């Protein structure tokens, strides 16, 4: 049986989600309706406790606040070598993440992975795994 049968591929889900996130971040006013096109109303993203934007970010308003907080933290944010696999409603993503701290100007590059669960084609749960949160904290110091 094809793991992608009956729905969008892993890359299609990610491309749509990232496109919506980028459009949202480019807006002056937060448009939660835009987020709703790629994020489930009950979405939750679990950020590590050691990051300045730690905790569980819930709902469309929470995801909007997370994105705005990340934009305030990082002046540049790039994903290279994106790879993804999908089984059922879960996408496993891996890439190289390049971050530039807005305050210090320091840039770090490191491996990054995330487990994403989708419902009806929209993200309902995300758990990111940063390779070295201490290096991230040092860049932000």
Residue pairs with C-beta under 8 A, 6 or more apart in sequence:
3 85
3 86
3 87
3 88
4 10
4 86
7 121
8 16
8 121
9 86
10 84
10 85
10 86
10 91
10 92
10 93
11 82
11 84
13 86
13 91
13 116
13 118
13 121
13 123
14 82
14 84
14 91
14 93
14 116
16 37
16 38
16 121
17 38
17 39
17 116
17 123
18 79
19 38
20 34
20 35
20 37
20 38
20 39
21 38
21 67
23 34
24 30
24 31
24 34
24 35
24 64
24 67
25 67
25 68
25 71
27 34
30 64
30 68
32 60
32 61
32 64
35 60
35 63
35 64
36 60
36 122
37 122
38 122
38 123
39 60
39 63
39 122
39 123
40 118
40 119
40 120
40 122
40 123
40 124
41 59
41 60
42 58
42 59
42 124
43 58
43 59
43 60
43 62
43 63
43 122
43 123
43 124
43 125
43 126
44 56
44 57
44 58
44 59
44 62
44 124
44 125
44 126
45 56
45 57
45 62
45 63
45 66
45 125
45 126
45 127
45 128
46 55
46 56
46 125
46 126
46 127
46 128
47 53
47 54
47 55
47 56
47 57
47 66
47 128
48 54
48 128
48 130
48 133
49 55
50 133
50 134
50 136
50 137
51 130
51 133
51 136
51 137
52 69
52 73
52 137
52 140
53 66
53 69
53 70
53 73
56 62
57 63
57 65
57 66
70 77
72 102
73 101
73 102
73 140
74 99
74 100
74 101
74 102
75 100
75 101
75 102
75 105
76 98
76 99
76 100
76 107
77 97
77 98
77 99
77 100
78 97
78 98
78 99
79 95
79 96
79 97
79 98
79 112
80 95
80 96
80 97
80 98
81 95
81 96
82 93
82 94
82 95
83 93
83 94
83 95
84 91
84 92
84 93
84 94
85 91
85 92
86 92
89 117
89 118
89 119
90 115
90 116
90 117
90 118
91 115
91 116
91 117
91 118
92 113
92 114
92 115
92 116
93 113
93 114
93 115
93 116
94 111
94 112
94 113
95 111
95 112
95 113
96 109
96 110
96 111
96 112
97 109
97 110
97 111
97 112
97 130
98 107
98 108
98 109
99 107
99 108
99 109
99 136
99 139
100 106
100 107
101 107
101 139
101 140
103 140
104 139
104 140
104 141
106 138
106 139
107 139
108 132
108 135
108 136
108 139
110 130
110 131
110 132
110 135
111 131
112 128
112 129
112 130
112 131
113 128
113 129
114 126
114 127
114 128
114 129
115 126
115 127
115 129
116 123
116 125
116 126
116 127
117 123
117 124
117 125
117 126
118 124
130 136
